[in-house]
Amino acid sequence: MANTVTLADGTVLPALGVGTWNMGEEPARWPEEVESLRYAVLNGVQVVDTAEMYGNGRSESVVGEAIYPYRKKVFLVTKVLPSNASSQGVAESCRKSLRRLGTDWIDLYLLHWRGGVPLGETVEAFKKLQREGLIRHWGVSNFDTDDVYELDGCSRIGECVANQVLYNLEHRGVEYDLLKTDYRRKIVTMAYSPIGQGQELLKSPVLADIASRHSTVLGPATPAQIALAWVLRQNNVLAIPKAASHEHMKQNLAARDLELTEQDLAQLDAAFPPPTKKTPLDMI
C-alpha cells in the first residue's frame, strides 16, 4: 500500500486524509464532528479537506474549530467555487475562507470545478495569493485530462500540485488516462468518496468475501476498509473519506494497515472492471 504521497516541492503527506462534505449541516452533530476530526489529526492524519460550498461555509467553520489547537500539524485544503473564480472573486473567497477557518494560511487552495472564468485568470489569482502568503499551494478539482492539458498553457509543471476527483471501485474511469496524466505533471490525485456514496458499494458480496480474509487492529476487516485500502494501494493517490463520528474515523484509519493480495485485486477487477476506453469524468 502507498502510505505517502509527495507534492512537486517535496512535501510528503500521508496518503489517507479526511473529507468534510456535509459536515456542519446539523448543529447537534457539530461537537461529534469536531471530535472526530481532532481524533484523526492526533492519529496521524494531516490532510483535512473542505470547501466554501460545503454547508455554505459551515463545514469550514467546523474544520476551523477542530484544527485550531493543532494547526501546524494539519495540511489544510479548501476550494473556491467556479462562480467565484475571477481575480477579484478568488481574492474575496480566500479571505472569507480564512476567517471561517480561523487561520492565516491555507495549505492547498483548489478550483472546485471548471466554470465560465478563463482558467488563466484563476491561476494568476492563485499565484497572487501565494505571493501574499495566504496560500502555500494551489490545485484543481474535477479536472479531466483535457482540462489538465489546458493548465500547460497557463502554468509550469509543478505549480498545480493536486487534482481532486471522484475515484472508487465503482468509478474507475480515471485509471484509463487521467491518473497517468496527473503523475507526469507532478500532480497528486486526490480521491474523493473513495468508499462510494451511500451503501450500495458496501453491499457487494465480493467486498464481504475479501474482508472475511483480513483483519485490522480493531478486529475483522469491513467492506468499507477493503474499498478504502484498494484506493490507498495506488501510487500518487491521496484518499479523503469523510468520517463524522469517532467510531467511523477509527475504522477508516485502521484501513491504512491492510495489504490486499493479488487474489483480492483480481477478484475486485472481475467485479468492478477497469476501464477499457476513455469515458467522461464522473462527478457527484
C-alpha positions as CSV (number, residue, x, y, z in Angstrom):
1,M,0.0,0.0,0.0
2,A,1.2,3.5,-0.8
3,N,1.5,5.1,2.6
4,T,2.5,8.6,1.5
5,V,2.3,10.9,-1.5
6,T,4.9,13.6,-2.4
7,L,4.0,17.0,-3.8
8,A,6.0,18.7,-6.5
9,D,8.0,20.7,-4.0
10,G,8.9,17.6,-2.0
11,T,6.3,17.9,0.7
12,V,5.5,14.4,1.9
13,L,1.9,13.7,3.1
14,P,0.2,10.6,4.5
15,A,-1.9,9.0,1.7
16,L,-5.0,9.0,3.9
17,G,-6.7,12.3,4.7
18,V,-10.2,13.2,5.7
19,G,-13.0,14.9,3.8
20,T,-15.8,17.0,5.4
21,W,-18.6,17.1,2.8
22,N,-21.9,17.7,4.6
23,M,-20.2,18.5,7.9
24,G,-21.7,21.5,9.7
25,E,-25.1,20.9,8.4
26,E,-26.7,19.9,11.7
27,P,-25.8,21.9,14.8
28,A,-26.5,19.0,17.1
29,R,-23.8,16.9,15.4
30,W,-21.2,19.7,15.5
31,P,-19.4,18.6,18.7
32,E,-19.1,15.0,17.4
33,E,-17.7,16.2,14.1
34,V,-15.1,18.4,15.8
35,E,-14.1,15.5,18.0
36,S,-13.8,13.1,15.0
37,L,-11.5,15.5,13.1
38,R,-9.4,16.0,16.2
39,Y,-9.1,12.3,16.7
40,A,-7.9,12.0,13.1
41,V,-5.2,14.7,13.4
42,L,-4.0,13.2,16.7
43,N,-3.7,9.8,15.0
44,G,-1.5,10.7,12.1
45,V,-3.9,12.3,9.6
46,Q,-2.5,15.6,8.1
47,V,-4.7,16.4,5.1
48,V,-8.1,17.9,6.1
49,D,-10.2,18.8,3.1
50,T,-13.2,21.2,3.0
51,A,-14.8,23.8,0.6
52,E,-16.6,27.1,0.8
53,M,-19.5,25.3,-0.8
54,Y,-20.0,22.7,1.9
55,G,-22.8,23.9,4.1
56,N,-22.4,27.4,2.8
57,G,-19.2,27.7,4.8
58,R,-20.3,25.9,7.9
59,S,-18.0,22.9,7.1
60,E,-15.1,25.3,7.1
61,S,-16.2,26.6,10.5
62,V,-16.3,23.1,11.9
63,V,-12.9,22.4,10.5
64,G,-11.5,25.7,11.9
65,E,-12.7,24.8,15.4
66,A,-11.4,21.3,15.2
67,I,-7.9,22.1,14.0
68,Y,-7.3,25.3,15.9
69,P,-5.2,23.7,18.7
70,Y,-3.3,21.6,16.1
71,R,-3.0,24.0,13.1
72,K,0.7,23.3,12.4
73,K,0.0,19.5,12.3
74,V,-2.6,20.0,9.5
75,F,-2.3,20.3,5.8
76,L,-5.5,22.3,5.2
77,V,-7.3,22.1,1.9
78,T,-10.3,24.2,0.8
79,K,-11.9,25.1,-2.5
80,V,-13.3,28.1,-4.3
81,L,-16.5,27.8,-6.4
82,P,-16.2,28.4,-10.1
83,S,-18.7,31.3,-9.8
84,N,-16.0,33.0,-7.5
85,A,-13.1,32.1,-9.7
86,S,-12.4,35.6,-11.2
87,S,-9.4,37.6,-10.0
88,Q,-11.5,39.6,-7.5
89,G,-13.7,36.6,-6.6
90,V,-10.7,34.3,-5.7
91,A,-9.2,37.0,-3.5
92,E,-12.5,37.6,-1.7
93,S,-13.4,34.0,-1.3
94,C,-10.0,33.1,0.0
95,R,-10.2,35.7,2.7
96,K,-13.7,34.6,3.7
97,S,-12.5,31.0,4.0
98,L,-9.5,32.1,6.1
99,R,-11.9,33.8,8.5
100,R,-14.2,30.8,8.8
101,L,-11.2,28.5,9.2
102,G,-9.6,30.7,11.8
103,T,-6.2,30.6,10.2
104,D,-3.7,32.8,8.5
105,W,-2.9,30.5,5.6
106,I,-4.4,27.7,3.5
107,D,-2.0,24.9,2.6
108,L,-3.8,23.9,-0.7
109,Y,-6.4,26.0,-2.5
110,L,-8.4,24.3,-5.2
111,L,-10.7,25.4,-8.0
112,H,-13.8,23.2,-7.3
113,W,-14.7,22.6,-10.9
114,R,-14.5,24.3,-14.3
115,G,-16.7,27.3,-14.8
116,G,-17.0,30.3,-17.1
117,V,-14.0,32.2,-15.9
118,P,-10.9,31.7,-18.1
119,L,-8.5,29.2,-16.4
120,G,-5.6,31.5,-16.8
121,E,-7.3,34.2,-14.8
122,T,-8.0,31.8,-11.9
123,V,-4.4,30.5,-12.0
124,E,-3.0,34.0,-11.9
125,A,-5.2,34.8,-8.9
126,F,-3.9,31.7,-7.1
127,K,-0.3,32.7,-7.8
128,K,-1.1,36.2,-6.3
129,L,-2.4,34.6,-3.2
130,Q,0.8,32.6,-3.0
131,R,2.9,35.7,-3.2
132,E,0.8,37.3,-0.5
133,G,1.4,34.2,1.8
134,L,-2.3,33.4,2.1
135,I,-2.0,30.0,0.3
136,R,1.0,27.7,0.1
137,H,0.0,25.6,-2.9
138,W,-2.8,25.6,-5.4
139,G,-4.6,22.9,-7.5
140,V,-7.8,21.9,-9.2
141,S,-10.8,19.6,-8.7
142,N,-12.9,17.6,-11.1
143,F,-10.4,18.2,-14.0
144,D,-10.4,15.7,-16.8
145,T,-7.5,15.0,-19.0
146,D,-8.2,17.8,-21.4
147,D,-8.6,20.3,-18.6
148,V,-5.2,19.2,-17.2
149,Y,-3.6,19.7,-20.6
150,E,-5.1,23.2,-20.6
151,L,-3.1,24.0,-17.5
152,D,0.0,23.7,-19.6
153,G,-0.9,27.0,-21.3
154,C,-1.0,29.0,-18.0
155,S,1.3,27.3,-15.6
156,R,4.5,25.3,-15.4
157,I,4.8,21.7,-14.4
158,G,4.9,21.5,-10.6
159,E,2.9,24.6,-10.0
160,C,-0.5,22.8,-9.9
161,V,0.1,20.2,-7.2
162,A,-3.2,18.4,-6.9
163,N,-6.3,17.3,-8.8
164,Q,-9.3,16.1,-6.7
165,V,-11.6,13.7,-8.5
166,L,-14.2,11.0,-7.8
167,Y,-12.3,7.7,-7.6
168,N,-13.5,4.4,-6.1
169,L,-14.3,0.8,-7.2
170,E,-17.5,1.9,-8.9
171,H,-15.9,4.9,-10.7
172,R,-12.6,3.8,-12.2
173,G,-12.6,5.8,-15.4
174,V,-9.7,7.9,-14.2
175,E,-7.4,4.9,-14.5
176,Y,-7.6,5.0,-18.3
177,D,-5.5,8.1,-18.7
178,L,-6.1,10.8,-16.0
179,L,-4.0,9.1,-13.2
180,K,-1.0,8.9,-15.6
181,T,-1.6,12.4,-16.9
182,D,-1.6,13.8,-13.4
183,Y,1.5,11.9,-12.4
184,R,3.5,13.0,-15.4
185,R,2.8,16.6,-14.4
186,K,3.7,16.1,-10.8
187,I,0.1,16.4,-9.8
188,V,-1.2,14.3,-6.9
189,T,-4.6,12.8,-7.5
190,M,-6.9,13.3,-4.5
191,A,-9.7,10.7,-4.4
192,Y,-13.0,11.9,-3.0
193,S,-15.7,9.5,-2.0
194,P,-13.2,6.6,-2.0
195,I,-15.7,4.2,-0.4
196,G,-18.6,5.4,-2.5
197,Q,-21.8,7.4,-1.7
198,G,-24.5,5.7,0.3
199,Q,-24.2,2.0,1.0
200,E,-24.6,0.3,-2.5
201,L,-20.9,-0.3,-3.0
202,L,-20.5,-1.7,0.5
203,K,-23.3,-4.3,-0.1
204,S,-21.0,-6.0,-2.6
205,P,-20.6,-9.7,-1.7
206,V,-17.1,-9.6,-3.2
207,L,-16.1,-6.9,-0.7
208,A,-17.6,-9.0,2.1
209,D,-15.7,-12.1,0.9
210,I,-12.4,-10.3,0.8
211,A,-13.0,-8.7,4.1
212,S,-13.5,-12.1,5.7
213,R,-9.9,-12.9,4.8
214,H,-8.4,-9.8,6.5
215,S,-8.3,-8.2,9.9
216,T,-7.2,-4.9,11.4
217,V,-6.2,-3.7,14.9
218,L,-9.9,-3.3,15.5
219,G,-10.9,-6.8,14.6
220,P,-12.2,-8.4,11.4
221,A,-12.0,-6.1,8.3
222,T,-15.1,-4.5,6.9
223,P,-16.1,-4.0,3.3
224,A,-15.6,-0.3,3.7
225,Q,-12.0,-0.8,4.8
226,I,-11.3,-3.1,1.8
227,A,-12.7,-0.4,-0.5
228,L,-10.5,2.2,1.1
229,A,-7.4,0.0,1.1
230,W,-8.0,-0.6,-2.6
231,V,-7.8,3.2,-3.3
232,L,-4.8,3.6,-1.0
233,R,-2.8,1.0,-2.8
234,Q,-2.4,3.3,-5.8
235,N,0.8,5.3,-6.2
236,N,0.3,9.1,-6.2
237,V,-3.2,8.9,-4.9
238,L,-4.4,10.6,-1.6
239,A,-7.8,9.4,-0.3
240,I,-10.1,11.7,1.6
241,P,-13.0,9.7,3.0
242,K,-15.4,11.5,5.3
243,A,-16.0,10.3,8.8
244,A,-18.2,12.4,11.0
245,S,-18.1,10.2,14.1
246,H,-15.2,8.9,16.2
247,E,-16.0,5.2,15.5
248,H,-16.2,5.8,11.8
249,M,-12.9,7.6,11.8
250,K,-11.2,4.8,13.8
251,Q,-12.4,2.3,11.2
252,N,-11.1,4.4,8.3
253,L,-7.7,4.8,10.0
254,A,-7.4,1.1,10.6
255,A,-7.6,0.5,6.8
256,R,-4.1,2.0,6.5
257,D,-2.5,-1.3,7.5
258,L,-4.5,-3.6,5.1
259,E,-2.4,-5.2,2.4
260,L,-4.6,-6.6,-0.5
261,T,-3.3,-9.7,-2.2
262,E,-3.1,-10.4,-5.9
263,Q,-6.1,-12.7,-5.4
264,D,-8.0,-9.9,-3.8
265,L,-7.2,-7.5,-6.6
266,A,-8.1,-10.0,-9.3
267,Q,-11.5,-10.6,-7.6
268,L,-12.1,-6.8,-7.4
269,D,-11.2,-6.4,-11.1
270,A,-13.7,-9.1,-12.0
271,A,-16.5,-7.5,-10.0
272,F,-15.6,-3.9,-10.8
273,P,-13.8,-4.0,-14.2
274,P,-11.1,-1.4,-15.0
275,P,-11.9,0.9,-17.9
276,T,-11.1,-0.2,-21.5
277,K,-11.7,3.2,-23.2
278,K,-11.9,6.8,-22.4
279,T,-15.1,7.9,-20.6
280,P,-16.2,11.4,-19.4
281,L,-15.0,12.2,-15.9
282,D,-17.5,11.1,-13.2
283,M,-18.6,13.8,-10.7
284,I,-21.0,13.9,-7.8
